[in-house]
Amino acid sequence: MGNSMVWNQTKQVESFLQKAVRTISDYLNETTLSKLVEEREGVDKAYCELLLANLRRLVVFCEEGLEECRIVLREEPFRKTAAEKALYRVYHLCIAEYFTPKSDAWYEDSRSAYTGRNSLKFRQTPPPSLQVLLLSLESEFQAIREELEFYETDYRTKMIQSK
């Protein structure tokens, strides 16, 4: 891939991550565990704790990816290899954490891609505000995932070949 194409992808990912970080951070700053439990009768408090922990983990990965993209974009001359590494990390940390969080509080139903419905499925019924938040981000995470799928294997292959 040419330098300009990688630069454009890095810029696009930076913009996406900036919005994702702002949206998730705003939600986390305004939401308390007790507020989530009150949203819907019968919501499991432990499940809400798990959901919030997953969101915090996701926002940390997104903040790190955002910082990496910003550093790469500021450097002169543009270092394509550093940008590819940053995009690889965004794909494997941010995107993977969104669709398949470590604790499996939610998961991706891959069959939903064919139906046009949201692909995230929750293990239990989540509080409405949290469900709305995650589902509102899905289309953008999906678009970036499709944009960066190339880095799932290509960057790793390059690193193996260079050794």
Secondary structure, DSSP 8 states (H G I E B T S, - for coil): --HHHHHHHHHHHHHHHHHHHHHHHHHHHH--HHHHHHHSTT--HHHHHHHHHHHHHHHHHHHHHHHHHHHHHHSSS--HHHHHHHHHHIIIIIIHHHHS-TT-SEEE-GGGGGTTS--EEESS---HHHHHHHHHHHHHHHHHHHHHTHHHHHHHHHHHHH-
